[in-house]
Amino acid sequence: MHNNKFDIYEPSEGHFERFESRLEATTVEPKAKNVHYTKWYLMAASLALLVSLWYNFKPNEAGLDLADVSPEMKETQSYFVNAIQTEIKQINLQKDEANELIINHALEKVQDLEIAYNNLKIELEKSGFDKRIINAMIFNFQQRIEILQDLLNQINNFKNSKDETNIQNYV
């Protein structure tokens, strides 16, 4: 039926080389664009995470905070919140492409602890200032600060090892 319609001729000389060069030229260009867009997506995701963290650090209407327990606990909560915000600011100042993934991972852990803290606030209200819940809330703050401080140490160690490598390559 279609036997007479097949192309039986050979391509001209150099056809395959021209085809391969065109194919290579078209496959290399989109990869560069994808990397550019990926950077923007990562930056947008990081910004969304930071805005979310900032929003979560504001006092929540549900439950009772440490500040509601006593004036001493209000000072304690204020200290922890300020320490966490300071650590996050320091981390953001050192953020770059090399450490972005580890920073995002650590900030996700901090956000998980913030969610747990909000649950503790509800439990505190239900329990009528149970000391175990107050201690758990303080421990939650300490864990968040510890994660952020460990992250800063990792970033500094990475930068120091990178600087030493650059110095050794220079010498």
MARVEX-598283 format. One record per residue: residue number from 1; x, y, z of N, C-alpha, C, O in turn; residue in one letter. Coordinates in nm, 4 decimals. Example, Ala and Ser with C-alpha at 12.3 -4.5 7.8 and 13.67 -1.06 7.14 Angstrom:
<rs>
R,1,1.3190,-0.5690,0.7800,1.2300,-0.4500,0.7800,1.3200,-0.3300,0.7800,1.4236,-0.3319,0.8465,A
R,2,1.2850,-0.2250,0.7080,1.3670,-0.1060,0.7140,1.2900,0.0030,0.7870,1.3409,0.1138,0.8039,S
</rs>
This chain:
<rs>
R,1,0.0813,-0.1190,0.0000,0.0000,0.0000,0.0000,0.0862,0.1262,0.0000,0.0695,0.2112,-0.0875,M
R,2,0.1815,0.1411,0.0997,0.2695,0.2582,0.1049,0.4122,0.2244,0.0644,0.5034,0.3038,0.0877,H
R,3,0.4326,0.1091,0.0050,0.5681,0.0655,-0.0279,0.6400,0.1619,-0.1203,0.7617,0.1769,-0.1087,N
R,4,0.5725,0.2255,-0.2084,0.6369,0.3147,-0.3054,0.6604,0.4544,-0.2486,0.7231,0.5367,-0.3153,N
R,5,0.6133,0.4834,-0.1301,0.6226,0.6181,-0.0742,0.7373,0.6346,0.0244,0.7560,0.7449,0.0758,K
R,6,0.8149,0.5309,0.0533,0.9267,0.5430,0.1466,1.0432,0.6163,0.0816,1.0674,0.6022,-0.0382,F
R,7,1.1141,0.6933,0.1601,1.2326,0.7655,0.1129,1.3495,0.6680,0.1124,1.3876,0.6167,0.2176,D
R,8,1.4050,0.6427,-0.0012,1.5124,0.5428,-0.0128,1.6476,0.6061,-0.0374,1.7460,0.5349,-0.0577,I
R,9,1.6550,0.7368,-0.0361,1.7799,0.8045,-0.0661,1.8626,0.8256,0.0598,1.8075,0.8408,0.1688,Y
R,10,1.9922,0.8264,0.0455,2.0844,0.8522,0.1554,2.0948,1.0031,0.1775,2.0840,1.0798,0.0818,E
R,11,2.1155,1.0472,0.3019,2.1343,1.1908,0.3256,2.2664,1.2388,0.2660,2.3579,1.1602,0.2415,P
R,12,2.2739,1.3700,0.2432,2.3941,1.4262,0.1820,2.5124,1.4150,0.2774,2.4941,1.3935,0.3972,S
R,13,2.6310,1.4292,0.2255,2.7534,1.4145,0.3040,2.7596,1.5240,0.4121,2.7348,1.6412,0.3837,E
R,14,2.7929,1.4847,0.5359,2.8030,1.5785,0.6472,2.6707,1.6039,0.7181,2.6649,1.6821,0.8130,G
R,15,2.5642,1.5379,0.6721,2.4319,1.5588,0.7317,2.4298,1.5216,0.8805,2.3777,1.5975,0.9622,H
R,16,2.4854,1.4065,0.9159,2.4826,1.3620,1.0548,2.5637,1.4535,1.1452,2.5229,1.4795,1.2584,F
R,17,2.6772,1.5029,1.0981,2.7586,1.5947,1.1781,2.6844,1.7258,1.2025,2.6851,1.7785,1.3138,E
R,18,2.6193,1.7789,1.0962,2.5424,1.9029,1.1122,2.4257,1.8813,1.2096,2.3957,1.9674,1.2923,R
R,19,2.3616,1.7664,1.1984,2.2494,1.7346,1.2869,2.2953,1.7237,1.4321,2.2286,1.7761,1.5213,F
R,20,2.4071,1.6570,1.4573,2.4595,1.6431,1.5936,2.4995,1.7781,1.6519,2.4738,1.8048,1.7693,E
R,21,2.5631,1.8646,1.5700,2.6039,1.9961,1.6213,2.4818,2.0807,1.6562,2.4825,2.1517,1.7568,S
R,22,2.3780,2.0740,1.5749,2.2551,2.1469,1.6070,2.1888,2.0906,1.7324,2.1385,2.1656,1.8160,R
R,23,2.1892,1.9588,1.7447,2.1296,1.8948,1.8617,2.2031,1.9330,1.9894,2.1398,1.9612,2.0911,L
R,24,2.3363,1.9342,1.9853,2.4148,1.9749,2.1025,2.3907,2.1208,2.1372,2.3823,2.1558,2.2550,E
R,25,2.3796,2.2056,2.0372,2.3573,2.3483,2.0621,2.2218,2.3721,2.1273,2.2092,2.4609,2.2117,A
R,26,2.1216,2.2957,2.0905,1.9888,2.3176,2.1492,1.9770,2.2569,2.2877,1.8986,2.3071,2.3683,T
R,27,2.0510,2.1510,2.3198,2.0375,2.0898,2.4515,2.1158,2.1644,2.5582,2.0785,2.1578,2.6753,T
R,28,2.2231,2.2352,2.5231,2.3045,2.3057,2.6219,2.2346,2.4328,2.6682,2.2399,2.4648,2.7869,V
R,29,2.1709,2.5043,2.5807,2.1117,2.6331,2.6144,1.9998,2.6246,2.7183,2.0018,2.7048,2.8116,E
R,30,1.9023,2.5334,2.7092,1.7966,2.5308,2.8112,1.8470,2.4974,2.9506,1.7876,2.5420,3.0488,P
R,31,1.9550,2.4199,2.9627,2.0056,2.3873,3.0954,2.0502,2.5136,3.1687,2.0276,2.5255,3.2891,K
R,32,2.1117,2.6062,3.0998,2.1557,2.7307,3.1628,2.0351,2.8102,3.2117,2.0400,2.8704,3.3190,A
R,33,1.9275,2.8108,3.1344,1.8074,2.8823,3.1775,1.7450,2.8156,3.2990,1.6979,2.8842,3.3898,K
R,34,1.7440,2.6821,3.3022,1.6859,2.6110,3.4156,1.7597,2.6421,3.5444,1.6967,2.6569,3.6491,N
R,35,1.8928,2.6523,3.5392,1.9709,2.6850,3.6581,1.9334,2.8240,3.7070,1.9213,2.8463,3.8275,V
R,36,1.9150,2.9179,3.6144,1.8786,3.0540,3.6512,1.7429,3.0558,3.7219,1.7278,3.1201,3.8258,H
R,37,1.6444,2.9856,3.6660,1.5126,2.9817,3.7276,1.5151,2.9083,3.8607,1.4441,2.9465,3.9537,Y
R,38,1.5955,2.8041,3.8711,1.6046,2.7280,3.9953,1.6541,2.8164,4.1087,1.6045,2.8068,4.2210,T
R,39,1.7513,2.9021,4.0808,1.8007,2.9934,4.1842,1.6878,3.0838,4.2337,1.6740,3.1065,4.3539,K
R,40,1.6078,3.1348,4.1409,1.4984,3.2231,4.1805,1.3939,3.1475,4.2617,1.3401,3.2007,4.3589,W
R,41,1.3651,3.0239,4.2222,1.2689,2.9443,4.2983,1.3209,2.9169,4.4391,1.2441,2.9237,4.5351,Y
R,42,1.4495,2.8863,4.4532,1.5074,2.8615,4.5854,1.5021,2.9875,4.6714,1.4708,2.9814,4.7903,L
R,43,1.5329,3.1011,4.6104,1.5292,3.2263,4.6865,1.3856,3.2579,4.7292,1.3633,3.3029,4.8416,M
R,44,1.2884,3.2348,4.6408,1.1486,3.2613,4.6752,1.1023,3.1681,4.7870,1.0313,3.2106,4.8781,A
R,45,1.1426,3.0409,4.7800,1.1048,2.9457,4.8844,1.1677,2.9845,5.0177,1.1035,2.9736,5.1222,A
R,46,1.2923,3.0294,5.0145,1.3596,3.0726,5.1376,1.2894,3.1937,5.1976,1.2687,3.2012,5.3188,S
R,47,1.2536,3.2869,5.1129,1.1839,3.4060,5.1606,1.0493,3.3681,5.2225,1.0118,3.4204,5.3274,L
R,48,0.9774,3.2777,5.1575,0.8481,3.2338,5.2118,0.8662,3.1662,5.3470,0.7862,3.1866,5.4383,A
R,49,0.9713,3.0856,5.3598,0.9979,3.0192,5.4874,1.0304,3.1211,5.5958,0.9813,3.1094,5.7080,L
R,50,1.1121,3.2202,5.5641,1.1472,3.3218,5.6631,1.0262,3.4054,5.7047,1.0104,3.4383,5.8223,L
R,51,0.9412,3.4395,5.6081,0.8197,3.5142,5.6418,0.7305,3.4299,5.7319,0.6711,3.4801,5.8274,V
R,52,0.7220,3.3014,5.7002,0.6432,3.2105,5.7831,0.6989,3.2029,5.9245,0.6229,3.2056,6.0213,S
R,53,0.8315,3.1933,5.9372,0.8935,3.1901,6.0698,0.8671,3.3197,6.1449,0.8349,3.3175,6.2637,L
R,54,0.8806,3.4313,6.0767,0.8566,3.5604,6.1409,0.7130,3.5674,6.1911,0.6876,3.6128,6.3027,W
R,55,0.6206,3.5229,6.1093,0.4798,3.5253,6.1475,0.4546,3.4353,6.2680,0.3763,3.4702,6.3564,Y
R,56,0.5206,3.3197,6.2717,0.5004,3.2264,6.3824,0.5608,3.2753,6.5132,0.5176,3.2321,6.6200,N
R,57,0.6592,3.3640,6.5078,0.7193,3.4147,6.6303,0.6346,3.5234,6.6952,0.6600,3.5610,6.8097,F
R,58,0.5360,3.5737,6.6251,0.4445,3.6694,6.6851,0.3538,3.5940,6.7819,0.3221,3.4775,6.7580,K
R,59,0.3119,3.6575,6.8895,0.2249,3.5878,6.9853,0.0978,3.5372,6.9183,0.0369,3.6062,6.8365,P
R,60,0.0599,3.4176,6.9539,-0.0576,3.3527,6.8972,-0.1761,3.3742,6.9915,-0.1590,3.3779,7.1133,N
R,61,-0.2940,3.3883,6.9358,-0.4137,3.4111,7.0160,-0.4565,3.2853,7.0928,-0.5184,3.2958,7.1987,E
R,62,-0.4245,3.1679,7.0407,-0.4675,3.0427,7.1033,-0.3737,3.0051,7.2168,-0.2519,3.0052,7.1991,A
R,63,-0.4282,2.9736,7.3310,-0.3473,2.9276,7.4426,-0.2822,3.0407,7.5197,-0.3039,3.1588,7.4927,G
R,64,-0.2005,2.9998,7.6178,-0.1291,3.0948,7.7023,0.0204,3.0864,7.6737,0.0743,2.9781,7.6513,L
R,65,0.0851,3.1995,7.6746,0.2297,3.2062,7.6544,0.3000,3.2032,7.7890,0.2369,3.2147,7.8941,D
R,66,0.4313,3.1876,7.7841,0.5094,3.1963,7.9074,0.4893,3.3319,7.9747,0.4880,3.3417,8.0974,L
R,67,0.4739,3.4344,7.8945,0.4566,3.5696,7.9477,0.3308,3.5809,8.0334,0.3217,3.6690,8.1189,A
R,68,0.2341,3.4926,8.0113,0.1103,3.4954,8.0880,0.1235,3.4305,8.2249,0.0353,3.4457,8.3094,D
R,69,0.2332,3.3579,8.2478,0.2508,3.2848,8.3730,0.2917,3.3786,8.4855,0.2306,3.3790,8.5924,V
R,70,0.3961,3.4584,8.4608,0.4476,3.5489,8.5641,0.5385,3.6527,8.4985,0.5783,3.6363,8.3832,S
R,71,0.5716,3.7600,8.5718,0.6641,3.8589,8.5162,0.8022,3.7983,8.4842,0.8670,3.8381,8.3874,P
R,72,0.8458,3.7029,8.5659,0.9757,3.6385,8.5407,0.9718,3.5596,8.4094,1.0667,3.5622,8.3310,E
R,73,0.8603,3.4896,8.3873,0.8457,3.4113,8.2637,0.8319,3.5033,8.1426,0.8709,3.4674,8.0314,M
R,74,0.7764,3.6214,8.1653,0.7661,3.7186,8.0558,0.9066,3.7611,8.0127,0.9355,3.7722,7.8936,K
R,75,0.9936,3.7849,8.1116,1.1329,3.8196,8.0806,1.2044,3.7033,8.0119,1.2819,3.7236,7.9184,E
R,76,1.1780,3.5826,8.0587,1.2392,3.4639,7.9993,1.1971,3.4499,7.8533,1.2803,3.4268,7.7655,T
R,77,1.0683,3.4640,7.8289,1.0184,3.4528,7.6914,1.0787,3.5624,7.6037,1.1198,3.5362,7.4907,Q
R,78,1.0838,3.6820,7.6545,1.1413,3.7935,7.5796,1.2873,3.7661,7.5439,1.3309,3.7917,7.4316,S
R,79,1.3619,3.7138,7.6410,1.5025,3.6792,7.6168,1.5148,3.5773,7.5045,1.5939,3.5959,7.4121,Y
R,80,1.4366,3.4690,7.5119,1.4453,3.3631,7.4119,1.4040,3.4127,7.2727,1.4709,3.3834,7.1735,F
R,81,1.2946,3.4872,7.2662,1.2481,3.5372,7.1367,1.3538,3.6288,7.0740,1.3816,3.6193,6.9544,V
R,82,1.4125,3.7176,7.1554,1.5174,3.8068,7.1032,1.6406,3.7283,7.0595,1.7009,3.7600,6.9569,N
R,83,1.6783,3.6268,7.1358,1.7943,3.5451,7.0997,1.7699,3.4720,6.9686,1.8590,3.4650,6.8841,A
R,84,1.6512,3.4180,6.9511,1.6179,3.3464,6.8270,1.6196,3.4418,6.7082,1.6748,3.4094,6.6031,I
R,85,1.5599,3.5580,6.7246,1.5580,3.6559,6.6149,1.6996,3.7019,6.5792,1.7310,3.7203,6.4616,Q
R,86,1.7846,3.7203,6.6799,1.9235,3.7601,6.6558,1.9977,3.6518,6.5783,2.0708,3.6811,6.4837,T
R,87,1.9783,3.5270,6.6189,2.0447,3.4157,6.5500,1.9994,3.4076,6.4042,2.0811,3.3882,6.3142,E
R,88,1.8695,3.4226,6.3816,1.8169,3.4161,6.2445,1.8740,3.5297,6.1597,1.9050,3.5095,6.0423,I
R,89,1.8880,3.6483,6.2177,1.9473,3.7602,6.1435,2.0920,3.7298,6.1060,2.1344,3.7578,5.9939,K
R,90,2.1674,3.6727,6.1990,2.3070,3.6370,6.1701,2.3146,3.5308,6.0604,2.4016,3.5365,5.9735,Q
R,91,2.2245,3.4359,6.0650,2.2218,3.3298,5.9634,2.1900,3.3895,5.8268,2.2536,3.3547,5.7273,I
R,92,2.0924,3.4786,5.8219,2.0557,3.5398,5.6942,2.1700,3.6216,5.6346,2.1836,3.6292,5.5125,N
R,93,2.2519,3.6827,5.7196,2.3662,3.7592,5.6702,2.4717,3.6699,5.6056,2.5454,3.7149,5.5178,L
R,94,2.4798,3.5446,5.6478,2.5818,3.4533,5.5970,2.5268,3.3587,5.4905,2.5995,3.2722,5.4417,Q
R,95,2.4013,3.3737,5.4543,2.3373,3.2827,5.3597,2.3901,3.3058,5.2182,2.3976,3.4192,5.1709,K
R,96,2.4261,3.1974,5.1526,2.4647,3.2017,5.0121,2.4252,3.0695,4.9466,2.3656,2.9834,5.0112,D
R,97,2.4582,3.0536,4.8195,2.4176,2.9322,4.7468,2.4792,2.8069,4.8067,2.4164,2.7011,4.8043,E
R,98,2.5986,2.8155,4.8596,2.6684,2.6979,4.9106,2.6028,2.6416,5.0368,2.6048,2.5205,5.0589,A
R,99,2.5450,2.7283,5.1190,2.4885,2.6807,5.2454,2.3360,2.6931,5.2528,2.2770,2.6733,5.3590,N
R,100,2.2733,2.7254,5.1414,2.1298,2.7510,5.1405,2.0469,2.6290,5.1822,1.9498,2.6426,5.2567,E
R,101,2.0846,2.5117,5.1351,2.0066,2.3912,5.1675,2.0131,2.3581,5.3162,1.9115,2.3253,5.3774,L
R,102,2.1313,2.3667,5.3736,2.1446,2.3342,5.5161,2.0721,2.4381,5.6018,2.0158,2.4042,5.7058,I
R,103,2.0733,2.5622,5.5592,2.0011,2.6666,5.6324,1.8511,2.6402,5.6261,1.7822,2.6465,5.7280,I
R,104,1.8012,2.6109,5.5077,1.6579,2.5837,5.4943,1.6156,2.4630,5.5780,1.5085,2.4632,5.6386,N
R,105,1.6992,2.3617,5.5807,1.6682,2.2422,5.6599,1.6613,2.2764,5.8093,1.5696,2.2328,5.8789,H
R,106,1.7566,2.3528,5.8571,1.7580,2.3909,5.9986,1.6380,2.4804,6.0320,1.5770,2.4658,6.1379,A
R,107,1.6050,2.5716,5.9426,1.4908,2.6595,5.9685,1.3603,2.5814,5.9677,1.2661,2.6181,6.0379,L
R,108,1.3533,2.4740,5.8893,1.2346,2.3881,5.8934,1.2222,2.3203,6.0298,1.1120,2.3069,6.0831,E
R,109,1.3364,2.2773,6.0866,1.3344,2.2168,6.2199,1.2872,2.3181,6.3239,1.2095,2.2845,6.4132,K
R,110,1.3341,2.4413,6.3119,1.2930,2.5474,6.4046,1.1429,2.5727,6.3899,1.0727,2.5937,6.4888,V
R,111,1.0950,2.5705,6.2669,0.9515,2.5918,6.2451,0.8696,2.4774,6.3054,0.7623,2.5011,6.3609,Q
R,112,0.9185,2.3548,6.2951,0.8496,2.2413,6.3581,0.8426,2.2606,6.5092,0.7404,2.2314,6.5712,D
R,113,0.9509,2.3097,6.5682,0.9504,2.3364,6.7123,0.8541,2.4493,6.7477,0.7932,2.4476,6.8546,L
R,114,0.8402,2.5462,6.6598,0.7452,2.6551,6.6831,0.6020,2.6016,6.6834,0.5190,2.6455,6.7630,E
R,115,0.5740,2.5079,6.5953,0.4410,2.4455,6.5923,0.4174,2.3685,6.7220,0.3091,2.3750,6.7801,I
R,116,0.5191,2.2960,6.7665,0.5077,2.2227,6.8926,0.4862,2.3198,7.0084,0.4100,2.2904,7.1005,A
R,117,0.5527,2.4353,7.0046,0.5366,2.5364,7.1098,0.3923,2.5876,7.1132,0.3355,2.6082,7.2205,Y
R,118,0.3340,2.6077,6.9952,0.1949,2.6541,6.9902,0.1014,2.5509,7.0522,0.0032,2.5867,7.1171,N
R,119,0.1317,2.4236,7.0323,0.0521,2.3178,7.0970,0.0701,2.3218,7.2489,-0.0249,2.2994,7.3240,N
R,120,0.1929,2.3505,7.2935,0.2187,2.3616,7.4369,0.1426,2.4794,7.4978,0.0991,2.4724,7.6127,L
R,121,0.1265,2.5864,7.4218,0.0501,2.7016,7.4706,-0.0948,2.6625,7.4997,-0.1530,2.7067,7.5988,K
R,122,-0.1512,2.5810,7.4144,-0.2884,2.5345,7.4344,-0.2951,2.4435,7.5579,-0.3868,2.4535,7.6393,I
R,123,-0.1958,2.3546,7.5695,-0.1910,2.2643,7.6853,-0.1730,2.3421,7.8162,-0.2292,2.3050,7.9192,E
R,124,-0.0953,2.4489,7.8115,-0.0743,2.5306,7.9310,-0.2058,2.5911,7.9781,-0.2342,2.5950,8.0978,L
R,125,-0.2847,2.6376,7.8841,-0.4138,2.6959,7.9189,-0.5069,2.5904,7.9786,-0.5782,2.6168,8.0754,E
R,126,-0.5052,2.4708,7.9197,-0.5921,2.3633,7.9699,-0.5490,2.3139,8.1077,-0.6328,2.2794,8.1911,K
R,127,-0.4169,2.3108,8.1313,-0.3653,2.2520,8.2551,-0.3669,2.3477,8.3732,-0.3533,2.3045,8.4876,S
R,128,-0.3830,2.4745,8.3480,-0.3795,2.5709,8.4581,-0.2383,2.5918,8.5103,-0.2144,2.5801,8.6305,G
R,129,-0.1456,2.6223,8.4226,-0.0056,2.6540,8.4562,0.0704,2.5349,8.5151,0.1413,2.5493,8.6147,F
R,130,0.0559,2.4203,8.4549,0.1302,2.3005,8.4966,0.2800,2.3249,8.4729,0.3214,2.3625,8.3633,D
R,131,0.3602,2.3026,8.5782,0.5047,2.3291,8.5717,0.5738,2.2432,8.4661,0.6727,2.2866,8.4070,K
R,132,0.5239,2.1228,8.4415,0.5848,2.0364,8.3395,0.5709,2.0982,8.2006,0.6620,2.0893,8.1183,R
R,133,0.4581,2.1596,8.1760,0.4365,2.2242,8.0462,0.5207,2.3506,8.0357,0.5750,2.3797,7.9291,I
R,134,0.5322,2.4256,8.1438,0.6181,2.5446,8.1448,0.7629,2.5043,8.1160,0.8317,2.5692,8.0373,I
R,135,0.8082,2.3966,8.1806,0.9445,2.3476,8.1552,0.9610,2.3017,8.0101,1.0657,2.3238,7.9493,N
R,136,0.8575,2.2380,7.9549,0.8629,2.1933,7.8152,0.8704,2.3129,7.7211,0.9381,2.3070,7.6184,A
R,137,0.8017,2.4207,7.7553,0.8051,2.5415,7.6722,0.9443,2.6039,7.6745,0.9957,2.6463,7.5709,M
R,138,1.0047,2.6092,7.7921,1.1402,2.6631,7.8043,1.2381,2.5746,7.7266,1.3247,2.6248,7.6549,I
R,139,1.2236,2.4436,7.7412,1.3099,2.3498,7.6702,1.2941,2.3654,7.5190,1.3917,2.3531,7.4450,F
R,140,1.1725,2.3922,7.4731,1.1470,2.4143,7.3313,1.2249,2.5353,7.2809,1.2874,2.5300,7.1750,N
R,141,1.2207,2.6447,7.3575,1.2993,2.7632,7.3208,1.4486,2.7287,7.3150,1.5185,2.7686,7.2218,F
R,142,1.4959,2.6551,7.4141,1.6387,2.6185,7.4187,1.6772,2.5337,7.2982,1.7855,2.5505,7.2422,Q
R,143,1.5892,2.4434,7.2585,1.6187,2.3594,7.1415,1.6298,2.4436,7.0146,1.7185,2.4218,6.9321,Q
R,144,1.5398,2.5388,7.0000,1.5447,2.6252,6.8804,1.6747,2.7045,6.8767,1.7386,2.7150,6.7720,R
R,145,1.7135,2.7600,6.9903,1.8380,2.8361,6.9948,1.9571,2.7454,6.9663,2.0498,2.7848,6.8955,I
R,146,1.9549,2.6248,7.0208,2.0645,2.5303,6.9989,2.0763,2.4942,6.8502,2.1871,2.4879,6.7970,E
R,147,1.9646,2.4708,6.7841,1.9668,2.4402,6.6400,2.0282,2.5568,6.5621,2.1120,2.5365,6.4743,I
R,148,1.9861,2.6772,6.5945,2.0367,2.7949,6.5227,2.1858,2.8179,6.5510,2.2611,2.8538,6.4604,L
R,149,2.2283,2.7975,6.6755,2.3703,2.8136,6.7082,2.4545,2.7059,6.6406,2.5630,2.7349,6.5902,Q
R,150,2.4058,2.5819,6.6389,2.4769,2.4752,6.5677,2.4882,2.5074,6.4193,2.5919,2.4831,6.3576,D
R,151,2.3822,2.5618,6.3628,2.3835,2.6002,6.2225,2.4890,2.7081,6.1971,2.5644,2.7000,6.1001,L
R,152,2.4938,2.8085,6.2841,2.5953,2.9134,6.2691,2.7364,2.8551,6.2792,2.8252,2.8948,6.2037,L
R,153,2.7574,2.7619,6.3712,2.8885,2.6969,6.3824,2.9231,2.6191,6.2557,3.0371,2.6234,6.2096,N
R,154,2.8258,2.5485,6.1996,2.8498,2.4742,6.0765,2.8845,2.5680,5.9615,2.9747,2.5401,5.8826,Q
R,155,2.8125,2.6784,5.9529,2.8393,2.7762,5.8466,2.9800,2.8323,5.8626,3.0549,2.8422,5.7654,I
R,156,3.0158,2.8694,5.9861,3.1497,2.9240,6.0100,3.2583,2.8215,5.9825,3.3609,2.8550,5.9232,N
R,157,3.2377,2.6964,6.0246,3.3358,2.5912,5.9963,3.3509,2.5693,5.8467,3.4622,2.5505,5.7974,N
R,158,3.2406,2.5715,5.7746,3.2454,2.5536,5.6296,3.3218,2.6682,5.5646,3.4057,2.6461,5.4773,F
R,159,3.2923,2.7908,5.6075,3.3625,2.9066,5.5488,3.5113,2.9035,5.5834,3.5952,2.9362,5.4995,K
R,160,3.5445,2.8641,5.7074,3.6853,2.8555,5.7462,3.7580,2.7487,5.6670,3.8712,2.7703,5.6236,N
R,161,3.6951,2.6339,5.6475,3.7601,2.5275,5.5694,3.7736,2.5692,5.4241,3.8712,2.5333,5.3582,S
R,162,3.6777,2.6440,5.3737,3.6838,2.6938,5.2357,3.7969,2.7957,5.2224,3.8703,2.7954,5.1236,K
R,163,3.8106,2.8834,5.3230,3.9182,2.9833,5.3215,4.0543,2.9154,5.3283,4.1472,2.9565,5.2588,D
R,164,4.0673,2.8112,5.4117,4.1952,2.7391,5.4227,4.2295,2.6714,5.2911,4.3459,2.6687,5.2511,E
R,165,4.1300,2.6172,5.2242,4.1519,2.5524,5.0939,4.1985,2.6564,4.9936,4.2908,2.6306,4.9162,T
R,166,4.1365,2.7729,4.9937,4.1756,2.8783,4.9004,4.3173,2.9263,4.9292,4.3936,2.9535,4.8365,N
R,167,4.3531,2.9370,5.0572,4.4887,2.9801,5.0936,4.5897,2.8763,5.0481,4.6944,2.9112,4.9936,I
R,168,4.5590,2.7479,5.0702,4.6510,2.6420,5.0293,4.6662,2.6392,4.8774,4.7757,2.6143,4.8272,Q
R,169,4.5591,2.6641,4.8044,4.5675,2.6673,4.6584,4.6477,2.7877,4.6107,4.7117,2.7817,4.5057,N
R,170,4.6448,2.8956,4.6858,4.7166,3.0167,4.6475,4.8657,2.9986,4.6707,4.9472,3.0428,4.5897,Y
R,171,4.9026,2.9329,4.7828,5.0422,2.9132,4.8175,5.0975,2.8075,4.7303,5.2153,2.7735,4.7416,V
</rs>
